[in-house]
Amino acid sequence: MAPTVADLIRHGGAAFGRAGLAYGHGTDNAIDEAAALVFHALALDHAQAEAAYATRPDAGGVARVLALFDERIERRVPAAYLMGRMWFAGLEFEVDSRVIVPRSPFAELIHAEFRPWIEPEQVRRVLDIGTGSGCIAIACAVAFPSAQVDAVDVSPQALEVARRNVARHGLGERVHLHLGDVYEPLGDVRYDLIVSNPPYVSDAEMQALPPEYLHEPDLALRAGADGLDVVRRILAGLPRHLEPHGALFVEVGDSDVRVQEAFPDLPLTWLEFEHGGGGVFLLRGAESRSADGR
Ligand SMILES: C[S@@+](CC[C@H](N)C(=O)[O-])C[C@H]1O[C@@H](n2cnc3c(N)ncnc32)[C@H](O)[C@@H]1O
């Protein structure tokens, strides 16, 4: 008898487990990863998951699922790239290997409109440094409906993906994409809120990444000998670009210890997250005068 959707998910999960895949691009285990691919290959609705598990896809559907499983195992491609899309902060984004797969704990901050750290009513201008797919910039534009959002990336290829996502969410009037290095394309504009998930992996750590991560752009992950090349430039330009009542939020992941060692005198607040993740610091505008990057 043909397998059910639940059978296929179990089969994929077991095969992924045997293959020793790495997760972290939207799911954190083999069964969820297999389920995402099965639902995608069969165009099933996640909202109707319970009803879908017992259904038996036709032979073509089963073949599509198995082909995706094979590609996931043999090429170690993250599931999001195989699906061409990813959810972040409740919104769907197109993704491919020109941008990293959205997975930042920023989603939780955006959901809370960055409370209690800022007054949402004061947010008129937002800057996203290293926008990639545009996911953080777009989710901020949705969270702050009267704000203008500038989004910078040094990769023209990433900006092409971001442009598609801005259009997809109908935000062309409020999310402005800029090609360049950190603040370079922005002139002297000041922001109420600056957010960034910059590259922060050190050269040595890059050597140890599982194969899945090597499908992502090197430029999006690698940030020099200590992983802080871009973070330093973000901090150095801060006094010129952040309003005194504003705040900067930067994700640095496991580079948090190196940030604390490199900037012992900066009054950084390290945030805690209910839904996992970490390594995000906050620096308030009024306290950023000394953020000269040294
Ligand atoms: C870790 S990815 C984050 C992408 C997206 N914000 C997200 O959270 O999914 C970092 C992004 O920063 C960009 N980037 C790297 N160096 C940069 C620089 N010097 N100035 C601006 N963007 C940079 C990369 O091209 C990449 O898209």
The ligand as an SDF file (V2000), in Angstrom:
LIG
                    3D

 27 29  0  0  0  0  0  0  0  0999 V2000
   24.1860   37.0720    8.5070 C   0  0  0  0  0  0  0  0  0  0  0  0
   23.5750   37.7550    6.9840 S   0  0  0  0  0  0  0  0  0  0  0  0
   22.0320   38.4390    7.5760 C   0  0  0  0  0  0  0  0  0  0  0  0
   20.9690   38.5870    6.5260 C   0  0  0  0  0  0  0  0  0  0  0  0
   19.6020   38.9720    7.0740 C   0  0  0  0  0  0  0  0  0  0  0  0
   19.6460   40.2370    7.7880 N   0  0  0  0  0  0  0  0  0  0  0  0
   19.0490   37.8790    7.9860 C   0  0  0  0  0  0  0  0  0  0  0  0
   19.0030   38.0940    9.2000 O   0  0  0  0  0  0  0  0  0  0  0  0
   18.6770   36.8180    7.4660 O   0  0  0  0  0  0  0  0  0  0  0  0
   24.6370   39.1690    6.8330 C   0  0  0  0  0  0  0  0  0  0  0  0
   24.4100   40.0470    5.6080 C   0  0  0  0  0  0  0  0  0  0  0  0
   25.3210   41.1570    5.6990 O   0  0  0  0  0  0  0  0  0  0  0  0
   25.8380   41.4590    4.4140 C   0  0  0  0  0  0  0  0  0  0  0  0
   27.1260   42.1300    4.6070 N   0  0  0  0  0  0  0  0  0  0  0  0
   28.3550   41.5790    4.7850 C   0  0  0  0  0  0  0  0  0  0  0  0
   29.2770   42.5500    4.9410 N   0  0  0  0  0  0  0  0  0  0  0  0
   28.6240   43.7320    4.8600 C   0  0  0  0  0  0  0  0  0  0  0  0
   29.0320   45.0820    4.9310 C   0  0  0  0  0  0  0  0  0  0  0  0
   30.3100   45.4030    5.1230 N   0  0  0  0  0  0  0  0  0  0  0  0
   28.1010   46.0600    4.7890 N   0  0  0  0  0  0  0  0  0  0  0  0
   26.8000   45.7360    4.5780 C   0  0  0  0  0  0  0  0  0  0  0  0
   26.3540   44.4620    4.4980 N   0  0  0  0  0  0  0  0  0  0  0  0
   27.2410   43.4800    4.6390 C   0  0  0  0  0  0  0  0  0  0  0  0
   25.9250   40.0990    3.7260 C   0  0  0  0  0  0  0  0  0  0  0  0
   25.9440   40.2470    2.3250 O   0  0  0  0  0  0  0  0  0  0  0  0
   24.6870   39.3870    4.2710 C   0  0  0  0  0  0  0  0  0  0  0  0
   23.5820   39.5680    3.4130 O   0  0  0  0  0  0  0  0  0  0  0  0
  1  2  1  0
  2  3  1  0
  2 10  1  0
  3  4  1  0
  4  5  1  0
  5  6  1  0
  5  7  1  0
  7  8  2  0
  7  9  1  0
 10 11  1  0
 11 12  1  0
 11 26  1  0
 12 13  1  0
 13 14  1  0
 13 24  1  0
 14 15  1  0
 14 23  1  0
 15 16  2  0
 16 17  1  0
 17 18  1  0
 17 23  2  0
 18 19  1  0
 18 20  2  0
 20 21  1  0
 21 22  2  0
 22 23  1  0
 24 25  1  0
 24 26  1  0
 26 27  1  0
M  CHG  2   2   1   9  -1
M  END
$$$$
